[in-house]
């Protein structure tokens, strides 16, 4: 008997189904059976499911002779199931990586309860992901009454004779009834396990109509169903009120013409079943319970007007503040003198104090203490400013004053707000990596990577540069072509952020490992995949838990998601995996690592300074090259192009470490050639050279 039976009803979801089934079968925890129920779908769903069943013995296809709807289709799958727990997943949704392992651990920790609810997120048809609204710390009845955000013990399901309803809102009754009947044998897992994918067309939730009145019938059935626990209706009532008000207030579900009828029926239901002594939690609930439709409509209009007014006032306040600040900035441009001892720094679009600007700032405090350095950070990233570093918030009055008065401007991306560079100001563009992917004007041929980028604004920005920092001849040549301008000069001085790789001691490495909780004697791999322009969110093409299990306890994997994805990678706890996405210094992570595993990240060029193994894991190389374009073939195996061992599948990657093929004389030879090509200016003194040239006027540049 399997631990889980995952039941997937399918009807007209052929465009989503493969991803759904892959999300189940690719789970690290694989003690499961997958039951796909074809609800007489007129498209290719059955053929897709049959192909999966032929190649994976865990997958099974159940065909229904006619379309019965998702509720009866789920029931048919449950009747076929043999697993200890039932998990119902819609054919257009996804089970997130590591979800089943986390659910199994939560079940075990709770003593295998009858019901376990878990969190979900939502992805709209544009691909934007947002968190679900469920509070997993409160009453489980308050969790969205859906089939796909819980597992139910199969013997409990059959013993309680639970079944889905036929027709709309088919999961409201079994979801609530299971939770009520389970009593104290209900547990919660506060982890996102399922991604609910909203569809532009064909989805029930975004199609208004009379069938949404059915939700009232579902609660009528629940209120009159009879329960083992005498307090069941009292517990259920406030959640029913909240659900009915949510449906009533959603124009995507209840059309204006249906609102009076919905209100009348819902009011009658709640009035008939209101528990003794229950007090309405809101004015809207009171109006609904008392059948006061006009009062409810007035409340709705008032709330809508209030929200609109608050939004309008907020916009006006923001616009007024912006005008005041820009007016002050323009006045500063006219009247204030440049401060020859003020430098403004920025990094990664105001995300904190890091990269080349941070290394230059630190060295300037040592060699040019007369120059005051101020970092620009966004208010949301203020926690990333180390103690003792002066900073201003992007867009604030202090920011505009600093931008008007500073003689030196140092950034690895761009300053916010469209500042006006004054005569006498010196702008150093440090960049933040060696280019493998197409950059600047070369991106015009790859629209997937531009996201409405204005190339005119880009060139206006480039025309403000005075110096462009370079770590190698490849970068110098590329920047000159893709950022064409006569206004700046290339500074081939190396990358200041890489100095630490030459100055760090063995004690520094041990300190970093200790801070990360890495035990002595373990081999540390840093897994740092880059951002894909064609992919939303952090979805690694590597089952990290399975990879860690294959490597064994002698390895530990540091996982660093791209900074676009937030402060963590959303990984489950695992003794062989450490999520270091939020770590403030990627340089420390590189020092701690015995080897780097990456795909197309520019981190590989920096890590080469350490002369440690680099493993390229590129399962989507062709897609990446077509979508973004690259300057050389990373997988060619040619000296200077490929930094070491290469894998294009998870099995190949695992085999590299299992067979000790990740660090051989051949990979060392490739790494040496790669290092010679891309790290010729890095020697531990780049920051000092920049500071002496920029702030101290020592114009004589070193010869490499």
Secondary structure as UniProt FT lines:
FT   STRAND          4..10
FT   HELIX           14..25
FT   STRAND          32..38
FT   HELIX           45..55
FT   TURN            57..58
FT   STRAND          59..63
FT   HELIX           70..80
FT   STRAND          85..88
FT   TURN            91..92
FT   STRAND          94..95
FT   TURN            97..98
FT   HELIX           99..109
FT   TURN            110..111
FT   STRAND          115..123
FT   TURN            125..126
FT   STRAND          129..131
FT   TURN            136..137
FT   HELIX           140..142
FT   TURN            148..149
FT   STRAND          150..153
FT   HELIX           154..159
FT   TURN            160..161
FT   TURN            170..171
FT   HELIX           172..182
FT   TURN            183..184
FT   STRAND          186..197
FT   TURN            205..206
FT   HELIX           210..213
FT   HELIX           214..223
FT   TURN            230..231
FT   HELIX           232..248
FT   TURN            251..253
FT   HELIX           256..273
FT   TURN            276..277
FT   HELIX           283..289
FT   TURN            290..291
FT   HELIX           293..335
FT   STRAND          339..346
FT   TURN            348..351
FT   HELIX           355..367
FT   TURN            369..370
FT   STRAND          372..377
FT   HELIX           379..384
FT   TURN            387..388
FT   STRAND          391..393
FT   TURN            394..395
FT   HELIX           397..405
FT   STRAND          406..411
FT   TURN            416..417
FT   TURN            423..424
FT   STRAND          426..429
FT   HELIX           440..445
FT   HELIX           447..449
FT   HELIX           455..462
FT   TURN            463..464
FT   STRAND          467..469
FT   HELIX           473..482
FT   STRAND          489..491
FT   HELIX           496..498
FT   HELIX           500..503
FT   HELIX           506..516
FT   TURN            520..521
FT   STRAND          523..527
FT   TURN            533..534
FT   HELIX           544..551
FT   TURN            553..554
FT   STRAND          555..559
FT   HELIX           563..565
FT   TURN            575..576
FT   STRAND          577..579
FT   TURN            581..582
FT   HELIX           586..592
FT   STRAND          595..598
FT   HELIX           603..607
FT   HELIX           608..610
FT   STRAND          613..617
FT   TURN            619..620
FT   HELIX           621..628
FT   TURN            634..635
FT   TURN            639..641
FT   STRAND          646..647
FT   HELIX           650..658
FT   TURN            659..660
FT   HELIX           665..678
FT   TURN            680..681
FT   HELIX           686..694
//
